[in-house]
């Protein structure tokens, strides 16, 4: 039996053994793939955020605020905060929002506090939604913590602030 010599490159350096797939995995992701992912991600986030805001407004949520967290937080890129007047309304908003996000193609949605509390957290991956009763919202003051100035529920109020 004869052993086959490893193929050599132009300068006499042996070629990397393995299949093209293994070589690509060892080299890491291509710059083109990263650029495509960067361009595609914001439009998907914008789409999900608009689904969230539309669902909350359909359920008569008050003071809907969207905050861009990109570069400021590691847990999410966006945060949406809204208020509801009663436990039942907040639970219904969370349930309807889960249905709308699933229709939009989002599969893993975590909901905490939907059993009737002052604060419901919906983790939709890159977007986190907080639904509060007005008293709890004032107490936690997430808008002040994250520097929100974006009011999506009342366009007239946003134009008056400018």
N, C-alpha and C positions, 0 to 999 in steps of 0.2 A: 504494500500500500504506500502510495505516495502522498505526502502532505502537501496541500496546496498553500502557497505563500500568500500572505495578506496583500491585497492590492495596495499599490503605492500611488501617492499623489505626485505631482510634478516635481517637488523638491525632495523626494525620497522619504516623505513623512507617510507613515501608514494611515490608511483611511479608517474612519470610525466604523467599527463593526456594528451590524444590526440592520434592521429593516428601515425603510424611509420613515415609517410612522414613529419608530423609536428615536430616530435621529431628530425628527421634528419635535417630539416631546422633550428631548434633552435640550434642544435649542431654545425652547420656551415659546410663548405666543409671539406672533409676528406683529410688527408695528401697525400694519394695515388693519389687522383684526382689532387692535386696541382702538384705533381711530374710528372704525365703524361702530364699535360698541359705545364709544363716547358720544357720537352723533345720534345714535338710536335711543340711548337711555333718556335724554331729556324729553323727547317727544312722548315716550311711553309714560314718564312721570307726569307730564302735562295732561295727558289723556286720563290717567287715573285720578289726578287731582280734580279735573273737571267732572268726572263721574261722581266723586265724593261730594263735591260742593253742590252739584245738581240734586243728588239724593237728599242731602241735608236740607236744602231749600225747599224741596218738595214736601218734606216732613215738617215744615214750619220752624226750622231751627233758627235761633236768634244769634246775632253777632258772629257770623261765620268769618273766621280769620285764617288765612293761609300764610305760613312762615317758611321761607327758604332756609334750610339748615345746611346746605351743601358747603363743605369746608369748615363748618363750625361744630358739627356733631358726628360721631361715628355710628350712632344707632339708626339714623335715618337721614334722608336728603330733604324731606318736607314734613311739615307738621300742620295739621288742620285742627282748629279749636272752634267749638260751637256750644251754644247753651240750649237747654230745654227746660220747660217749666215744671215738669213732673217726672217721677221715676218711670212711669208708664210710657211717656213720650220719648224719653231717652232710650229706654229698652227697645222701643219700636224703631227709632232712628238707627240703632246699632244693628238690629235684625235686617232692616231694609238695606242698609249700607252693605252688609255682608252679601246679600243676594245680588245687589248691583255689581259688586266687585267680582263675584264669581261669574256673572254674565259677561263681564269685561275680560275674563280669562285669568284672573288671579285666583290661585287655588289655596294657598296657605294663608289663612286669615285667623289671627288669634284675637279673642275678645275677652277682656277681664272686667268684671263688675257689672255685667249685664243683668244680673239677678235682682236688681233694684238697689241702686246706691246713688250717691251724689256725683260720682265720677265713673265714666265708662271709658276704657282705653281699647282702641282697635289698632292692632299692629298689622298693617298691610305691607310689610316688607320695607320698602324705601319711603313709605308714607305712614306716619303715625297720626291717628285721629283721637282727640280728646273730646268727650261729650260731658258737659258739666251742668249742674244746677247753678243758677246765678250766684248764690252765696259761696259755693265751693270754688267757682271760677275766680271770684274776687279774692278768696283766701289763698289759693295757690298761685295766682298771678303769673301764669306761664307766658303771657304776651310780654310782660315787662322783663321777665327773665331772658327771653330769647329776642327781644327787640322787635316786636311785631308792629307794623304800621299799615298792613294790607287788609282792609275790610271789604270782603266780597259780598256781604249780605245787603249792603245799602250803597249803591254806586253814588247816590247824591251826597252821602256823608263823606265819601272818599274825595269827591270833587270839591266839597266845601273845605276840607282840610288843607287843600293845596293852595 
